[in-house]
């Protein structure tokens, strides 16, 4: 039995060795995609284009505006003179945020009244808008607090009021600067592996069927389970190399720390590869041509990618889609790869994800062996 | 060029699509799949962030502050914690994304000049969620502080200074900051790119693979007629898909459409010419269906997903990558789509992106027209 499996393994590696184009495809596109993904995938908000209209022209209004100007979150792109200019700056997307200070701003402040500050935000990109609003609030809040304290010290109108203040000191763990790349790059490594391994395995068996070499194999004494295993093991090795290549390249290029346990990551990767191989094999047993295999992999991979938590939180999805994520191996692997890269958590936390991937892998591989037996006749 | 031959070519291609139920199904069902997947699955609206609280003071004031968190829609209290060890565990295991720690001297420091500090420990793994949750938490604490200030000054009989500056923010174009409203318009670009590149990249390659190319070459049809005839049915499918997406997006997802249909049609037609032309070019060059589909995926889908601004804001990318996005035709279409849906932009506002797309379309059409030669090698 092992002899027969071994023969298939040798055959697969020989095939890979002699297919130069294929080897090329295994290395270059994943690295290019890692680069594009790594640079493009970001939800960070820095240097938001901001237009200001200061109709008060007071010390206070200038002080507030300078706080925006000196924050690295905002970049003042236009100092407007009229309301119309502000409107058109936002209409033309020259500015995402507009800050309008009305006349009387300083007067209200000095007399202890509340001075309104008008802010316009282009909500087209709701995520940027939301985060920018948060930063705006923080800057205005800090200005307010400082002003109140200042006033109290100078003995102004509001001096007798208690300077009650609560500061919220946010301390992000694991990723102190909230660098988005630390979140995305490990995720990209997992995603690219899923896509590559599924489409590779799916087309591998279908290709044999298409060329007619599958029938030749079937007249040999090999059994379906042996055949599947013999096919799986080389792809497993290729997959491991692929993860290593993409993850190491990404981590070195984008300087992502690795704080966890390498053994845990390797275990998780092995389990993840098992389930992606199972998925690819299952697709291959359903399809007759490489064309079909390609289309089916695409149809399957699309939801697996979107509904994995790669960039869009699972908790924000409707319940039905959340259920779907439970049969998605990428969902679990993302937890494992991010957990080991950035969080440094171990098996005591990650065991449910490991277990889920092991179960998925077993079911998928078993299903493809069963289907394969049937698809022979 | 003869209209009769062109029509015959188009008719043949349409019949071929019609009689291949799978590709027809993909062409018509894919828009729905993409819309459901991306419309529901890609939500960046963050609500009910799980929070752990660690109240080290357990006073009236600290409980008051925590009630503000409880009352907020954005947070759900996941656990009440009694020590730092449990807090570390809760964040490690992902029980909560945010832990609020109230120091033992909270009340005492509330009325001193420095003010009290509430610590927020954020799970920084998912940087975007962390950012948004921090913004919300800041707002909750600020609201509590304002209330406490008001109360304190009332107790002391002083003039109530609520907040020196009150920020009044108004969001334009996407008033409720729903991420769906900016994702759905982008999905149209995704679907167009998929239809265009995926299906057309197969048309010529299929003829080569099946051997029907020799038959085609022996007919009097000219290369120009082949191109236009082959692309015409896909152009129609693309427009139908765009209409389906528009209807589904507006009536099902409730995304506003504020522009004019004529401008949408113009932009879509230009974009279709580009993606169809690219698909055709690939198909002519790469004579295998699988190869064509793979290259099509890399050349059209990847840039449309990552470098178009459809999901990840372009102005947050590194400058060289931003420069690259100017070369991506999808960028202009996505800009136009978002402006049409949300901003109600007219043809004048969109002159620049439309001109860029027209330029692209002309260049691609020129290249495509010269690509196909009636020769067998």
HADDOCK unambig.tbl for C-alpha pairs under 7 A between the chains (distance, minus, plus):
assign (segid A and resid 37 and name CA) (segid B and resid 306 and name CA) 6.86 0.50 0.50
assign (segid A and resid 39 and name CA) (segid B and resid 317 and name CA) 6.35 0.50 0.50
assign (segid A and resid 39 and name CA) (segid B and resid 318 and name CA) 6.93 0.50 0.50
assign (segid A and resid 40 and name CA) (segid B and resid 306 and name CA) 6.01 0.50 0.50
assign (segid A and resid 40 and name CA) (segid B and resid 307 and name CA) 6.50 0.50 0.50
assign (segid A and resid 40 and name CA) (segid B and resid 312 and name CA) 6.69 0.50 0.50
assign (segid A and resid 40 and name CA) (segid B and resid 317 and name CA) 5.82 0.50 0.50
assign (segid A and resid 41 and name CA) (segid B and resid 306 and name CA) 6.93 0.50 0.50
assign (segid A and resid 41 and name CA) (segid B and resid 312 and name CA) 5.88 0.50 0.50
assign (segid A and resid 42 and name CA) (segid B and resid 312 and name CA) 5.90 0.50 0.50
assign (segid A and resid 43 and name CA) (segid B and resid 128 and name CA) 6.12 0.50 0.50
assign (segid A and resid 43 and name CA) (segid B and resid 312 and name CA) 6.31 0.50 0.50
assign (segid A and resid 44 and name CA) (segid B and resid 316 and name CA) 6.79 0.50 0.50
assign (segid A and resid 45 and name CA) (segid B and resid 316 and name CA) 6.67 0.50 0.50
assign (segid A and resid 46 and name CA) (segid B and resid 316 and name CA) 6.77 0.50 0.50
assign (segid A and resid 109 and name CA) (segid B and resid 164 and name CA) 5.99 0.50 0.50
assign (segid A and resid 112 and name CA) (segid B and resid 161 and name CA) 6.24 0.50 0.50
assign (segid A and resid 112 and name CA) (segid B and resid 164 and name CA) 6.87 0.50 0.50
assign (segid A and resid 113 and name CA) (segid B and resid 161 and name CA) 6.74 0.50 0.50
assign (segid A and resid 113 and name CA) (segid B and resid 164 and name CA) 6.55 0.50 0.50
assign (segid A and resid 114 and name CA) (segid B and resid 162 and name CA) 6.97 0.50 0.50
assign (segid A and resid 114 and name CA) (segid B and resid 163 and name CA) 5.97 0.50 0.50
assign (segid A and resid 114 and name CA) (segid B and resid 164 and name CA) 4.76 0.50 0.50
assign (segid A and resid 114 and name CA) (segid B and resid 165 and name CA) 5.54 0.50 0.50
assign (segid A and resid 114 and name CA) (segid B and resid 166 and name CA) 6.43 0.50 0.50
assign (segid A and resid 115 and name CA) (segid B and resid 164 and name CA) 6.05 0.50 0.50
assign (segid A and resid 115 and name CA) (segid B and resid 165 and name CA) 4.85 0.50 0.50
assign (segid A and resid 115 and name CA) (segid B and resid 166 and name CA) 6.12 0.50 0.50
assign (segid A and resid 116 and name CA) (segid B and resid 165 and name CA) 5.82 0.50 0.50
assign (segid A and resid 116 and name CA) (segid B and resid 166 and name CA) 4.93 0.50 0.50
assign (segid A and resid 116 and name CA) (segid B and resid 167 and name CA) 6.06 0.50 0.50
assign (segid A and resid 116 and name CA) (segid B and resid 168 and name CA) 6.74 0.50 0.50
assign (segid A and resid 117 and name CA) (segid B and resid 165 and name CA) 6.58 0.50 0.50
assign (segid A and resid 117 and name CA) (segid B and resid 166 and name CA) 5.93 0.50 0.50
assign (segid A and resid 117 and name CA) (segid B and resid 167 and name CA) 4.80 0.50 0.50
assign (segid A and resid 117 and name CA) (segid B and resid 168 and name CA) 5.89 0.50 0.50
assign (segid A and resid 118 and name CA) (segid B and resid 167 and name CA) 6.12 0.50 0.50
assign (segid A and resid 118 and name CA) (segid B and resid 168 and name CA) 5.03 0.50 0.50
assign (segid A and resid 118 and name CA) (segid B and resid 169 and name CA) 5.99 0.50 0.50
assign (segid A and resid 119 and name CA) (segid B and resid 167 and name CA) 6.90 0.50 0.50
assign (segid A and resid 119 and name CA) (segid B and resid 168 and name CA) 5.96 0.50 0.50
assign (segid A and resid 119 and name CA) (segid B and resid 169 and name CA) 4.47 0.50 0.50
assign (segid A and resid 119 and name CA) (segid B and resid 170 and name CA) 6.11 0.50 0.50
assign (segid A and resid 120 and name CA) (segid B and resid 169 and name CA) 5.78 0.50 0.50
assign (segid A and resid 120 and name CA) (segid B and resid 170 and name CA) 4.93 0.50 0.50
assign (segid A and resid 120 and name CA) (segid B and resid 171 and name CA) 5.78 0.50 0.50
assign (segid A and resid 121 and name CA) (segid B and resid 170 and name CA) 6.21 0.50 0.50
assign (segid A and resid 121 and name CA) (segid B and resid 171 and name CA) 4.69 0.50 0.50
assign (segid A and resid 121 and name CA) (segid B and resid 172 and name CA) 5.98 0.50 0.50
assign (segid A and resid 122 and name CA) (segid B and resid 171 and name CA) 5.92 0.50 0.50
assign (segid A and resid 122 and name CA) (segid B and resid 172 and name CA) 5.06 0.50 0.50
assign (segid A and resid 122 and name CA) (segid B and resid 173 and name CA) 6.40 0.50 0.50
assign (segid A and resid 123 and name CA) (segid B and resid 171 and name CA) 5.57 0.50 0.50
assign (segid A and resid 123 and name CA) (segid B and resid 172 and name CA) 5.48 0.50 0.50
assign (segid A and resid 123 and name CA) (segid B and resid 173 and name CA) 5.66 0.50 0.50
assign (segid A and resid 123 and name CA) (segid B and resid 174 and name CA) 4.66 0.50 0.50
assign (segid A and resid 123 and name CA) (segid B and resid 175 and name CA) 6.45 0.50 0.50
assign (segid A and resid 123 and name CA) (segid B and resid 177 and name CA) 5.83 0.50 0.50
assign (segid A and resid 124 and name CA) (segid B and resid 173 and name CA) 5.87 0.50 0.50
assign (segid A and resid 124 and name CA) (segid B and resid 174 and name CA) 5.38 0.50 0.50
assign (segid A and resid 124 and name CA) (segid B and resid 182 and name CA) 5.93 0.50 0.50
assign (segid A and resid 124 and name CA) (segid B and resid 342 and name CA) 6.68 0.50 0.50
assign (segid A and resid 125 and name CA) (segid B and resid 182 and name CA) 5.90 0.50 0.50
assign (segid A and resid 126 and name CA) (segid B and resid 177 and name CA) 4.70 0.50 0.50
assign (segid A and resid 126 and name CA) (segid B and resid 178 and name CA) 6.00 0.50 0.50
assign (segid A and resid 126 and name CA) (segid B and resid 179 and name CA) 5.26 0.50 0.50
assign (segid A and resid 127 and name CA) (segid B and resid 44 and name CA) 6.66 0.50 0.50
assign (segid A and resid 127 and name CA) (segid B and resid 179 and name CA) 6.68 0.50 0.50
assign (segid A and resid 131 and name CA) (segid B and resid 131 and name CA) 6.96 0.50 0.50
assign (segid A and resid 131 and name CA) (segid B and resid 132 and name CA) 5.91 0.50 0.50
assign (segid A and resid 131 and name CA) (segid B and resid 135 and name CA) 7.00 0.50 0.50
assign (segid A and resid 134 and name CA) (segid B and resid 135 and name CA) 4.61 0.50 0.50
assign (segid A and resid 144 and name CA) (segid B and resid 163 and name CA) 6.62 0.50 0.50
assign (segid A and resid 144 and name CA) (segid B and resid 164 and name CA) 5.31 0.50 0.50
assign (segid A and resid 144 and name CA) (segid B and resid 165 and name CA) 5.68 0.50 0.50
assign (segid A and resid 148 and name CA) (segid B and resid 164 and name CA) 6.77 0.50 0.50
assign (segid A and resid 158 and name CA) (segid B and resid 159 and name CA) 6.28 0.50 0.50
assign (segid A and resid 158 and name CA) (segid B and resid 161 and name CA) 6.56 0.50 0.50
assign (segid A and resid 160 and name CA) (segid B and resid 158 and name CA) 5.78 0.50 0.50
assign (segid A and resid 161 and name CA) (segid B and resid 153 and name CA) 4.97 0.50 0.50
assign (segid A and resid 161 and name CA) (segid B and resid 158 and name CA) 5.29 0.50 0.50
assign (segid A and resid 161 and name CA) (segid B and resid 159 and name CA) 6.32 0.50 0.50
assign (segid A and resid 161 and name CA) (segid B and resid 160 and name CA) 6.63 0.50 0.50
assign (segid A and resid 161 and name CA) (segid B and resid 161 and name CA) 6.95 0.50 0.50
assign (segid A and resid 162 and name CA) (segid B and resid 111 and name CA) 6.57 0.50 0.50
assign (segid A and resid 162 and name CA) (segid B and resid 149 and name CA) 6.81 0.50 0.50
assign (segid A and resid 162 and name CA) (segid B and resid 152 and name CA) 6.15 0.50 0.50
assign (segid A and resid 162 and name CA) (segid B and resid 153 and name CA) 5.81 0.50 0.50
assign (segid A and resid 163 and name CA) (segid B and resid 111 and name CA) 6.31 0.50 0.50
assign (segid A and resid 163 and name CA) (segid B and resid 113 and name CA) 6.04 0.50 0.50
assign (segid A and resid 164 and name CA) (segid B and resid 110 and name CA) 5.75 0.50 0.50
assign (segid A and resid 164 and name CA) (segid B and resid 111 and name CA) 4.95 0.50 0.50
assign (segid A and resid 164 and name CA) (segid B and resid 115 and name CA) 6.25 0.50 0.50
assign (segid A and resid 164 and name CA) (segid B and resid 145 and name CA) 6.96 0.50 0.50
assign (segid A and resid 164 and name CA) (segid B and resid 148 and name CA) 6.79 0.50 0.50
assign (segid A and resid 164 and name CA) (segid B and resid 149 and name CA) 5.13 0.50 0.50
assign (segid A and resid 165 and name CA) (segid B and resid 110 and name CA) 6.24 0.50 0.50
assign (segid A and resid 165 and name CA) (segid B and resid 115 and name CA) 4.62 0.50 0.50
assign (segid A and resid 165 and name CA) (segid B and resid 116 and name CA) 6.25 0.50 0.50
assign (segid A and resid 165 and name CA) (segid B and resid 145 and name CA) 5.66 0.50 0.50
assign (segid A and resid 166 and name CA) (segid B and resid 110 and name CA) 6.82 0.50 0.50
assign (segid A and resid 166 and name CA) (segid B and resid 115 and name CA) 5.53 0.50 0.50
assign (segid A and resid 166 and name CA) (segid B and resid 116 and name CA) 4.75 0.50 0.50
assign (segid A and resid 166 and name CA) (segid B and resid 117 and name CA) 5.61 0.50 0.50
assign (segid A and resid 166 and name CA) (segid B and resid 118 and name CA) 6.98 0.50 0.50
assign (segid A and resid 166 and name CA) (segid B and resid 141 and name CA) 6.89 0.50 0.50
assign (segid A and resid 166 and name CA) (segid B and resid 145 and name CA) 5.52 0.50 0.50
assign (segid A and resid 167 and name CA) (segid B and resid 115 and name CA) 6.97 0.50 0.50
assign (segid A and resid 167 and name CA) (segid B and resid 116 and name CA) 6.12 0.50 0.50
assign (segid A and resid 167 and name CA) (segid B and resid 117 and name CA) 4.73 0.50 0.50
assign (segid A and resid 167 and name CA) (segid B and resid 118 and name CA) 6.10 0.50 0.50
assign (segid A and resid 168 and name CA) (segid B and resid 117 and name CA) 5.94 0.50 0.50
assign (segid A and resid 168 and name CA) (segid B and resid 118 and name CA) 4.97 0.50 0.50
assign (segid A and resid 168 and name CA) (segid B and resid 119 and name CA) 6.03 0.50 0.50
assign (segid A and resid 168 and name CA) (segid B and resid 120 and name CA) 6.80 0.50 0.50
assign (segid A and resid 168 and name CA) (segid B and resid 138 and name CA) 5.94 0.50 0.50
assign (segid A and resid 168 and name CA) (segid B and resid 141 and name CA) 6.52 0.50 0.50
assign (segid A and resid 169 and name CA) (segid B and resid 117 and name CA) 6.59 0.50 0.50
assign (segid A and resid 169 and name CA) (segid B and resid 118 and name CA) 5.98 0.50 0.50
assign (segid A and resid 169 and name CA) (segid B and resid 119 and name CA) 4.87 0.50 0.50
assign (segid A and resid 169 and name CA) (segid B and resid 120 and name CA) 5.85 0.50 0.50
assign (segid A and resid 170 and name CA) (segid B and resid 119 and name CA) 6.00 0.50 0.50
assign (segid A and resid 170 and name CA) (segid B and resid 120 and name CA) 4.48 0.50 0.50
assign (segid A and resid 170 and name CA) (segid B and resid 121 and name CA) 5.94 0.50 0.50
assign (segid A and resid 170 and name CA) (segid B and resid 122 and name CA) 6.83 0.50 0.50
assign (segid A and resid 170 and name CA) (segid B and resid 134 and name CA) 6.75 0.50 0.50
assign (segid A and resid 171 and name CA) (segid B and resid 120 and name CA) 5.86 0.50 0.50
assign (segid A and resid 171 and name CA) (segid B and resid 121 and name CA) 4.84 0.50 0.50
assign (segid A and resid 171 and name CA) (segid B and resid 122 and name CA) 5.96 0.50 0.50
assign (segid A and resid 172 and name CA) (segid B and resid 121 and name CA) 5.67 0.50 0.50
assign (segid A and resid 172 and name CA) (segid B and resid 122 and name CA) 4.39 0.50 0.50
assign (segid A and resid 172 and name CA) (segid B and resid 123 and name CA) 5.79 0.50 0.50
assign (segid A and resid 172 and name CA) (segid B and resid 124 and name CA) 5.06 0.50 0.50
assign (segid A and resid 173 and name CA) (segid B and resid 121 and name CA) 6.65 0.50 0.50
assign (segid A and resid 173 and name CA) (segid B and resid 122 and name CA) 5.87 0.50 0.50
assign (segid A and resid 173 and name CA) (segid B and resid 123 and name CA) 5.35 0.50 0.50
assign (segid A and resid 173 and name CA) (segid B and resid 124 and name CA) 5.36 0.50 0.50
assign (segid A and resid 174 and name CA) (segid B and resid 123 and name CA) 6.91 0.50 0.50
assign (segid A and resid 174 and name CA) (segid B and resid 124 and name CA) 5.73 0.50 0.50
assign (segid A and resid 174 and name CA) (segid B and resid 125 and name CA) 6.47 0.50 0.50
assign (segid A and resid 175 and name CA) (segid B and resid 124 and name CA) 4.99 0.50 0.50
assign (segid A and resid 175 and name CA) (segid B and resid 125 and name CA) 6.34 0.50 0.50
assign (segid A and resid 176 and name CA) (segid B and resid 124 and name CA) 6.91 0.50 0.50
assign (segid A and resid 178 and name CA) (segid B and resid 124 and name CA) 5.86 0.50 0.50
assign (segid A and resid 178 and name CA) (segid B and resid 127 and name CA) 5.29 0.50 0.50
assign (segid A and resid 179 and name CA) (segid B and resid 127 and name CA) 6.77 0.50 0.50
assign (segid A and resid 180 and name CA) (segid B and resid 127 and name CA) 5.54 0.50 0.50
assign (segid A and resid 183 and name CA) (segid B and resid 125 and name CA) 5.85 0.50 0.50
assign (segid A and resid 183 and name CA) (segid B and resid 126 and name CA) 5.82 0.50 0.50
assign (segid A and resid 183 and name CA) (segid B and resid 127 and name CA) 6.48 0.50 0.50
assign (segid A and resid 290 and name CA) (segid B and resid 290 and name CA) 6.71 0.50 0.50
assign (segid A and resid 291 and name CA) (segid B and resid 289 and name CA) 6.64 0.50 0.50
assign (segid A and resid 291 and name CA) (segid B and resid 290 and name CA) 5.76 0.50 0.50
assign (segid A and resid 303 and name CA) (segid B and resid 37 and name CA) 6.65 0.50 0.50
assign (segid A and resid 306 and name CA) (segid B and resid 41 and name CA) 6.58 0.50 0.50
assign (segid A and resid 307 and name CA) (segid B and resid 41 and name CA) 6.11 0.50 0.50
assign (segid A and resid 312 and name CA) (segid B and resid 42 and name CA) 5.48 0.50 0.50
assign (segid A and resid 312 and name CA) (segid B and resid 43 and name CA) 6.11 0.50 0.50
assign (segid A and resid 312 and name CA) (segid B and resid 44 and name CA) 6.07 0.50 0.50
assign (segid A and resid 316 and name CA) (segid B and resid 43 and name CA) 5.95 0.50 0.50
assign (segid A and resid 316 and name CA) (segid B and resid 44 and name CA) 6.99 0.50 0.50
assign (segid A and resid 316 and name CA) (segid B and resid 45 and name CA) 6.58 0.50 0.50
assign (segid A and resid 316 and name CA) (segid B and resid 46 and name CA) 6.28 0.50 0.50
assign (segid A and resid 317 and name CA) (segid B and resid 40 and name CA) 6.31 0.50 0.50
assign (segid A and resid 317 and name CA) (segid B and resid 41 and name CA) 5.42 0.50 0.50
assign (segid A and resid 317 and name CA) (segid B and resid 43 and name CA) 6.55 0.50 0.50
assign (segid A and resid 318 and name CA) (segid B and resid 40 and name CA) 6.71 0.50 0.50
assign (segid A and resid 321 and name CA) (segid B and resid 41 and name CA) 6.97 0.50 0.50
assign (segid A and resid 342 and name CA) (segid B and resid 125 and name CA) 6.87 0.50 0.50
assign (segid A and resid 345 and name CA) (segid B and resid 92 and name CA) 6.75 0.50 0.50
assign (segid A and resid 349 and name CA) (segid B and resid 93 and name CA) 5.74 0.50 0.50
